[in-house]
Amino acid sequence: MSRISQAQAEAVDVDTHKPVGPIPNFASTIEWYKSHLPDETQMGLRIVHGDYKMDNLVFHKTEPRVIGILDWELCTLGSPLADLANMTNPFWVTQTTPLIRGLKNAPDAPIKLEDIRREYCRLTNQSYPLQGATFTSSWMIFRLAIIAQGIAARYARRQASSEQAALQGSTFKFWGNLAREIIEEETGKEVTKARL
């Protein structure tokens, strides 16, 4: 990922001749991830949807239950916490953030993040607080930073197909900062600069 992000950062805009630029705190965040990898031996590998979120769920017309899950193209084997973290991304974002309706501190949020995590622990017979939740919540947001940076790089070269590419690409710094903020908020510790 470091090489991919570096190549994306070096992409030069065809009009402004400015590089896309790096994801904020990339090196220190990656260093934190390396030193805090969760022990997944207890959970083991599972089928992971890869893009599990509310708008990829089909709900029953009259009953409060899911009857289908869409968009399986990112499916892989991995930690089920990745899907939980991806589904709860909106709980880290304020209501005024572009491209995603945030639920952080929203008075009309249908449920709190901690309630979701507690229920997940209950349903999967795990102790609370959920081990690895900080890592996966931050990681899934960091993944969005890399994806958005890639969109920014394609837009800089005028190779992006979406009309929203400029807006979507412009969010990579926001997502990079948010990934670090999640770590700091959850652990109560500052993510220090990477040692060079």
Solvent accessible surface area in square Angstrom, and as a share of the most:
residue,aa,sasa,rsa
1,M,91,0.41
2,S,60,0.39
3,R,213,0.78
4,I,100,0.51
5,S,5,0.03
6,Q,100,0.45
7,A,55,0.43
8,Q,28,0.12
9,A,9,0.07
10,E,101,0.45
11,A,4,0.03
12,V,74,0.42
13,D,19,0.10
14,V,75,0.43
15,D,98,0.51
16,T,81,0.47
17,H,136,0.61
18,K,138,0.58
19,P,84,0.53
20,V,24,0.14
21,G,12,0.12
22,P,93,0.58
23,I,3,0.02
24,P,30,0.19
25,N,56,0.29
26,F,35,0.14
27,A,52,0.41
28,S,9,0.06
29,T,0,0.00
30,I,23,0.12
31,E,52,0.23
32,W,33,0.12
33,Y,6,0.02
34,K,148,0.63
35,S,81,0.52
36,H,89,0.40
37,L,126,0.62
38,P,31,0.20
39,D,103,0.53
40,E,66,0.30
41,T,118,0.68
42,Q,168,0.75
43,M,33,0.15
44,G,25,0.24
45,L,119,0.59
46,R,120,0.44
47,I,120,0.61
48,V,5,0.03
49,H,4,0.02
50,G,7,0.06
51,D,31,0.16
52,Y,49,0.19
53,K,70,0.30
54,M,119,0.53
55,D,107,0.55
56,N,7,0.04
57,L,19,0.10
58,V,54,0.31
59,F,95,0.40
60,H,50,0.22
61,K,197,0.83
62,T,117,0.68
63,E,79,0.35
64,P,141,0.89
65,R,122,0.45
66,V,61,0.35
67,I,96,0.49
68,G,23,0.22
69,I,59,0.30
70,L,91,0.45
71,D,68,0.35
72,W,113,0.39
73,E,135,0.60
74,L,88,0.44
75,C,58,0.35
76,T,78,0.45
77,L,114,0.57
78,G,15,0.15
79,S,12,0.08
80,P,28,0.18
81,L,7,0.03
82,A,20,0.15
83,D,22,0.11
84,L,18,0.09
85,A,2,0.01
86,N,7,0.04
87,M,43,0.19
88,T,3,0.01
89,N,8,0.04
90,P,29,0.18
91,F,24,0.10
92,W,10,0.04
93,V,1,0.00
94,T,66,0.38
95,Q,86,0.38
96,T,127,0.74
97,T,16,0.09
98,P,66,0.42
99,L,90,0.45
100,I,43,0.22
101,R,142,0.52
102,G,0,0.00
103,L,23,0.12
104,K,53,0.22
105,N,133,0.68
106,A,12,0.09
107,P,129,0.81
108,D,88,0.46
109,A,29,0.22
110,P,114,0.72
111,I,74,0.37
112,K,145,0.61
113,L,22,0.11
114,E,66,0.30
115,D,64,0.33
116,I,23,0.12
117,R,14,0.05
118,R,129,0.47
119,E,69,0.31
120,Y,37,0.14
121,C,5,0.03
122,R,153,0.56
123,L,116,0.58
124,T,58,0.33
125,N,142,0.73
126,Q,52,0.23
127,S,88,0.57
128,Y,71,0.27
129,P,92,0.58
130,L,11,0.06
131,Q,138,0.61
132,G,19,0.18
133,A,7,0.05
134,T,27,0.16
135,F,23,0.09
136,T,11,0.06
137,S,3,0.02
138,S,0,0.00
139,W,70,0.24
140,M,8,0.04
141,I,0,0.00
142,F,0,0.00
143,R,56,0.20
144,L,42,0.21
145,A,0,0.00
146,I,18,0.09
147,I,81,0.41
148,A,5,0.04
149,Q,0,0.00
150,G,4,0.04
151,I,29,0.15
152,A,14,0.11
153,A,1,0.01
154,R,107,0.39
155,Y,79,0.30
156,A,4,0.03
157,R,100,0.36
158,R,101,0.37
159,Q,118,0.53
160,A,30,0.23
161,S,117,0.76
162,S,54,0.35
163,E,173,0.78
164,Q,93,0.41
165,A,2,0.01
166,A,47,0.36
167,L,81,0.40
168,Q,58,0.26
169,G,1,0.01
170,S,76,0.49
171,T,6,0.04
172,F,10,0.04
173,K,98,0.42
174,F,73,0.30
175,W,16,0.06
176,G,0,0.00
177,N,49,0.25
178,L,11,0.05
179,A,0,0.00
180,R,48,0.17
181,E,79,0.36
182,I,1,0.01
183,I,1,0.00
184,E,41,0.18
185,E,103,0.46
186,E,60,0.27
187,T,54,0.32
188,G,68,0.65
189,K,148,0.63
190,E,138,0.62
191,V,14,0.08
192,T,98,0.57
193,K,175,0.74
194,A,23,0.18
195,R,198,0.72
196,L,213,1.06
